[in-house]
């Protein structure tokens, strides 16, 4: 009887000391939320951001930026050729002035002062001449782009500096591109000097051209797909590690690049496959799928492309003797031998790690709703080896 009382008392004490189930669930949810927030914050840092950009409704990126992305990246966002893109960042800015005159102004406040300005281009869409003027005797015209400067104190006139000038056909239609790098560099050194750009169209004889004959699309009266745009190529100074191969003629590296449709399970299925420690120990070092889904992370609202990418990871053993198929370094080979001979205590076998890393490209909207194409180094494990 006494034993029963003691056991019952112990059970009551244990039950009283145990937290309610609801409390444990709430605590687990809170801890999971904190871990998720910390993980996403760290991932944002990898992409060079403090917070995810805020989106204000659905926006359509400029076709030029979409075409540029498809030129430099495959369907998974992996860089096709590191030499295709000048620098590692391309931004597009729409005209903020929206003037009836051929004047344009662009807000470059989202560009960091530490970035190196490589090339700046003014993209203007030339419209067809009005039908009543198509029989005009002029076949070519001189289009000049000027940087607007501060008003002269002497004669109170607007000073301007010639940036680019060339001949274009009067009856052509489509995008015309002018280099304005000098102006953007001066604006970045002194933002107060950003008074905009002015476009002048003249005949070959130097007289003013009829603006009804030579017309460029404006941000006020024409579709967004034809709006004046500044395209800026910059480099933020980040460099790849020595693991990334930058030789586009290296056929071995090209064969390592992950192809879009993976053989075997799809990325969504493959990322959920569970490999036990026993399987890992018995399998040789090799590359395994690791799909990063931006939609699941909650970034699909501001990332245009890709929707996700296969980062891959390295898993498996590096047993003695290390074959060349395991791509071992000399150091790994020596370590493997020391481990096998048990010459020194505490020396483990070499590790299965990436020995080639590749960059990916992200096309996204920033906080100012500008479209940005940025290249991020060392984001995809191209191949694995024993190191």
Legacy VTK file of the C-alpha trace (Angstrom):
# vtk DataFile Version 3.0
C-alpha trace
ASCII
DATASET POLYDATA
POINTS 387 float
0.000 0.000 0.000
2.807 2.348 0.932
4.559 1.567 -2.377
1.375 2.427 -4.292
1.038 5.799 -2.522
4.664 6.679 -3.285
4.264 5.710 -6.947
1.024 7.688 -7.265
2.602 10.734 -5.656
5.538 10.531 -8.031
3.176 10.331 -11.011
1.256 13.402 -9.794
4.491 15.343 -9.356
5.725 14.333 -12.799
2.429 15.269 -14.417
2.346 18.620 -12.630
5.911 19.393 -13.707
5.295 18.521 -17.387
4.294 21.573 -19.535
0.943 21.408 -21.312
1.016 20.034 -24.880
-0.287 23.327 -26.294
2.598 25.202 -24.671
5.160 22.878 -26.256
3.558 23.280 -29.682
3.554 27.082 -29.398
7.163 27.093 -28.238
8.180 24.847 -31.160
6.291 27.086 -33.615
7.965 30.206 -32.205
11.421 28.617 -32.394
10.751 27.413 -35.963
9.636 30.918 -36.924
12.806 32.420 -35.476
14.975 29.898 -37.300
13.144 30.581 -40.582
13.506 34.359 -40.168
17.200 34.043 -39.367
17.754 31.698 -42.320
15.960 33.988 -44.786
17.851 37.008 -43.454
21.126 35.161 -44.027
20.018 34.186 -47.528
19.219 37.833 -48.287
22.757 38.719 -47.221
24.078 36.180 -49.734
22.132 38.097 -52.399
23.462 41.432 -51.116
20.188 42.690 -49.603
19.011 43.759 -46.154
15.320 43.221 -46.853
13.331 41.762 -49.744
12.163 44.485 -52.179
8.568 45.629 -51.762
6.304 45.000 -54.742
3.524 47.389 -55.797
1.305 45.373 -58.110
2.285 43.318 -61.126
4.942 44.899 -63.325
6.257 43.803 -66.700
10.062 43.873 -67.040
11.540 45.511 -70.161
11.993 43.098 -73.049
15.627 44.141 -73.323
16.310 42.890 -69.783
14.497 39.609 -70.452
16.514 39.091 -73.637
19.763 39.938 -71.836
18.975 37.446 -69.070
18.253 34.699 -71.609
21.538 35.515 -73.356
23.752 35.131 -70.295
21.845 32.448 -68.347
20.326 29.045 -69.003
16.810 28.107 -67.864
18.076 27.455 -64.312
19.811 30.832 -64.150
23.313 29.331 -64.360
25.808 31.522 -66.225
26.452 30.246 -69.754
29.704 32.127 -70.191
31.299 34.448 -67.594
32.639 36.668 -70.402
29.232 37.505 -71.894
28.261 40.127 -69.312
30.223 43.321 -68.729
30.593 43.582 -64.966
28.190 41.696 -62.714
25.180 44.023 -62.505
22.849 45.530 -65.108
20.041 47.913 -64.170
17.273 49.477 -66.229
15.723 52.844 -65.294
12.629 54.441 -66.788
12.438 58.168 -67.476
11.063 60.078 -64.479
10.580 63.434 -66.248
7.898 62.206 -68.697
8.156 65.472 -70.602
6.516 66.336 -73.923
9.922 67.661 -75.000
12.796 65.352 -75.916
14.266 65.578 -72.418
14.823 62.746 -69.974
15.824 62.311 -66.346
16.627 59.122 -64.461
16.798 58.472 -60.715
20.009 56.555 -59.960
19.755 56.620 -56.158
19.665 52.803 -55.937
23.200 52.525 -57.358
25.859 52.243 -54.636
28.708 54.730 -54.831
31.154 51.863 -54.429
30.073 50.302 -57.731
32.270 50.860 -60.755
30.393 52.450 -63.661
31.349 50.533 -66.800
28.845 51.541 -69.491
25.645 53.576 -69.572
23.232 53.557 -72.506
20.187 55.633 -73.409
17.598 53.476 -75.194
15.034 55.386 -77.266
12.285 53.841 -79.371
12.011 55.610 -82.731
8.448 55.770 -84.047
7.418 55.689 -87.683
7.138 59.113 -89.358
3.608 60.384 -89.806
2.092 59.219 -93.132
1.657 62.760 -94.477
5.383 63.405 -94.126
6.798 60.166 -95.498
7.644 61.763 -98.850
10.038 64.168 -97.175
13.299 64.573 -99.123
15.438 63.730 -96.047
16.609 60.122 -95.754
18.990 60.486 -92.793
19.146 62.737 -89.770
21.719 63.569 -87.088
20.582 62.609 -83.575
22.637 64.087 -80.737
22.313 63.448 -76.989
23.407 66.214 -74.607
23.947 66.265 -70.861
22.149 69.239 -69.325
24.398 71.362 -67.108
23.726 74.187 -64.672
22.509 77.489 -66.117
25.258 79.896 -67.100
25.447 82.977 -64.849
26.645 85.170 -67.710
23.759 84.850 -70.178
21.243 82.842 -68.120
21.128 80.032 -70.699
21.085 76.282 -70.163
24.541 74.854 -70.712
24.873 71.373 -72.224
27.582 68.863 -73.090
27.571 66.586 -76.143
27.645 62.901 -75.164
26.796 60.984 -78.322
25.840 61.760 -81.911
25.203 59.648 -85.001
23.196 59.319 -88.200
20.004 57.278 -88.280
17.566 56.637 -91.182
14.532 58.915 -91.153
12.105 56.142 -92.128
13.388 53.496 -89.696
11.561 52.318 -86.595
12.758 50.530 -83.471
15.251 50.964 -80.660
18.184 53.351 -80.970
21.003 53.170 -78.398
23.324 56.030 -77.390
26.309 55.832 -75.026
26.059 58.284 -72.102
28.669 56.857 -69.717
30.358 60.216 -69.071
27.125 61.778 -67.829
26.290 58.925 -65.449
29.776 58.962 -63.953
29.462 62.680 -63.250
25.990 62.146 -61.721
27.345 59.435 -59.429
30.122 61.713 -58.180
27.659 64.593 -57.644
23.972 63.717 -57.687
23.038 67.423 -57.806
24.502 67.580 -61.298
21.840 65.167 -62.587
19.720 67.675 -64.525
18.831 65.180 -67.230
19.452 64.651 -70.928
18.350 66.532 -74.013
18.034 65.028 -77.504
18.429 67.222 -80.592
17.569 66.091 -84.134
19.017 67.963 -87.113
19.220 67.538 -90.866
22.544 66.707 -92.485
22.818 70.418 -93.243
22.614 71.259 -89.526
19.108 72.795 -89.442
16.488 71.759 -86.868
14.477 68.712 -87.963
10.685 68.653 -87.912
9.765 66.758 -84.730
6.714 65.325 -86.501
9.050 63.558 -88.886
11.487 62.236 -86.272
9.576 61.029 -83.237
10.706 59.067 -80.190
8.317 57.328 -77.814
7.806 59.131 -74.508
6.918 57.834 -71.073
3.742 59.920 -71.074
2.021 58.995 -74.328
3.251 55.537 -75.261
3.164 51.963 -74.011
5.592 50.948 -71.266
7.336 48.559 -73.675
8.501 51.615 -75.691
9.393 53.974 -72.851
12.775 55.738 -72.797
15.191 53.723 -70.706
18.657 54.044 -69.232
20.617 50.770 -69.053
23.567 50.788 -66.670
26.350 48.177 -66.515
28.314 48.176 -63.244
30.591 45.987 -61.155
30.372 45.837 -57.362
33.915 44.477 -56.999
33.000 40.970 -55.858
35.113 38.244 -57.362
34.689 34.511 -57.658
36.784 32.081 -55.639
39.453 30.001 -57.320
36.985 27.112 -57.527
35.063 28.735 -60.368
36.486 28.050 -63.793
36.193 31.082 -66.051
37.447 29.523 -69.254
34.501 29.238 -71.674
36.502 26.845 -73.860
36.898 24.282 -71.080
34.766 21.426 -72.401
35.104 19.499 -69.162
33.547 22.335 -67.220
30.769 22.747 -69.772
29.828 19.105 -69.358
29.617 19.634 -65.585
27.067 22.412 -65.913
23.647 21.226 -64.732
21.241 20.803 -67.616
17.705 22.125 -67.357
15.727 18.870 -67.460
17.499 16.635 -64.961
17.605 12.951 -65.617
15.725 11.052 -62.959
13.464 12.816 -60.467
12.420 16.410 -60.996
14.046 19.101 -58.806
10.960 19.332 -56.562
10.944 15.566 -55.991
14.700 15.174 -55.865
15.192 17.736 -53.126
12.895 15.731 -50.815
14.771 12.445 -51.221
16.301 11.330 -47.952
19.749 9.775 -48.002
20.614 7.981 -44.760
24.024 8.192 -43.147
24.565 4.547 -44.045
23.889 5.233 -47.731
26.196 8.239 -47.580
28.993 6.192 -46.075
28.702 3.427 -48.641
28.280 5.673 -51.687
31.333 7.328 -53.229
31.635 11.108 -53.298
29.186 12.508 -55.838
26.916 15.455 -56.586
23.323 15.314 -55.309
20.338 17.594 -56.125
19.579 20.568 -53.887
16.740 22.646 -55.345
16.195 26.177 -54.044
12.577 27.219 -54.667
12.098 31.002 -54.479
8.321 30.624 -54.386
8.460 28.500 -51.226
10.795 31.015 -49.626
8.262 33.755 -50.440
10.299 35.666 -53.025
8.289 34.960 -56.171
6.676 38.415 -56.012
9.869 40.295 -56.877
12.069 37.732 -58.631
11.350 37.528 -62.361
13.751 34.677 -63.242
14.586 32.008 -62.382
11.756 30.635 -60.236
14.332 28.492 -58.519
17.631 26.796 -59.240
19.516 23.595 -58.477
22.404 24.471 -56.190
23.441 20.811 -55.800
25.465 19.533 -52.851
28.257 17.012 -52.393
27.749 13.810 -50.447
29.512 10.471 -50.090
32.642 8.856 -48.780
36.263 9.228 -49.811
37.690 5.762 -49.032
41.243 4.611 -49.612
42.520 4.365 -52.296
41.240 7.544 -53.918
40.672 7.066 -57.633
41.003 9.839 -60.203
37.218 9.743 -60.647
36.990 11.259 -57.167
39.078 14.216 -58.374
41.312 14.190 -55.274
43.895 16.841 -54.520
47.430 15.752 -53.666
46.774 16.796 -50.083
43.635 14.626 -49.947
45.587 11.662 -51.319
48.268 12.013 -48.634
45.608 12.406 -45.925
43.840 9.283 -47.172
47.067 7.291 -46.989
47.854 8.496 -43.446
44.312 7.578 -42.386
44.497 4.128 -43.970
47.873 3.307 -42.373
46.703 4.762 -39.022
50.030 6.500 -38.649
48.542 9.387 -36.651
45.513 9.283 -34.401
42.557 11.572 -35.169
43.212 11.925 -38.911
39.912 11.496 -40.736
39.340 10.549 -44.341
39.158 13.447 -46.847
35.830 15.247 -47.235
33.480 15.241 -50.206
33.163 18.909 -51.206
32.546 21.029 -54.342
35.660 21.432 -56.467
33.971 23.611 -59.085
31.444 26.348 -58.406
29.394 28.310 -60.907
27.542 31.602 -60.752
23.831 32.168 -61.232
21.951 35.183 -62.583
18.951 36.770 -60.908
16.504 39.061 -62.728
14.429 40.986 -60.208
12.665 44.228 -59.250
14.410 46.431 -56.680
12.724 48.737 -54.149
12.398 51.503 -56.765
10.768 49.035 -59.223
13.800 49.125 -61.489
14.647 45.800 -63.093
18.065 44.440 -62.119
20.102 41.609 -63.597
22.788 40.524 -61.151
25.323 37.736 -61.259
26.125 35.905 -58.010
29.331 33.899 -57.721
29.805 30.408 -56.302
26.120 29.473 -56.098
26.078 26.086 -57.862
28.241 23.047 -57.182
29.464 22.131 -60.650
31.243 18.965 -59.569
32.450 17.253 -56.417
35.768 15.838 -55.296
37.638 14.519 -52.295
39.631 17.270 -50.568
LINES 1 388
387 0 1 2 3 4 5 6 7 8 9 10 11 12 13 14 15 16 17 18 19 20 21 22 23 24 25 26 27 28 29 30 31 32 33 34 35 36 37 38 39 40 41 42 43 44 45 46 47 48 49 50 51 52 53 54 55 56 57 58 59 60 61 62 63 64 65 66 67 68 69 70 71 72 73 74 75 76 77 78 79 80 81 82 83 84 85 86 87 88 89 90 91 92 93 94 95 96 97 98 99 100 101 102 103 104 105 106 107 108 109 110 111 112 113 114 115 116 117 118 119 120 121 122 123 124 125 126 127 128 129 130 131 132 133 134 135 136 137 138 139 140 141 142 143 144 145 146 147 148 149 150 151 152 153 154 155 156 157 158 159 160 161 162 163 164 165 166 167 168 169 170 171 172 173 174 175 176 177 178 179 180 181 182 183 184 185 186 187 188 189 190 191 192 193 194 195 196 197 198 199 200 201 202 203 204 205 206 207 208 209 210 211 212 213 214 215 216 217 218 219 220 221 222 223 224 225 226 227 228 229 230 231 232 233 234 235 236 237 238 239 240 241 242 243 244 245 246 247 248 249 250 251 252 253 254 255 256 257 258 259 260 261 262 263 264 265 266 267 268 269 270 271 272 273 274 275 276 277 278 279 280 281 282 283 284 285 286 287 288 289 290 291 292 293 294 295 296 297 298 299 300 301 302 303 304 305 306 307 308 309 310 311 312 313 314 315 316 317 318 319 320 321 322 323 324 325 326 327 328 329 330 331 332 333 334 335 336 337 338 339 340 341 342 343 344 345 346 347 348 349 350 351 352 353 354 355 356 357 358 359 360 361 362 363 364 365 366 367 368 369 370 371 372 373 374 375 376 377 378 379 380 381 382 383 384 385 386
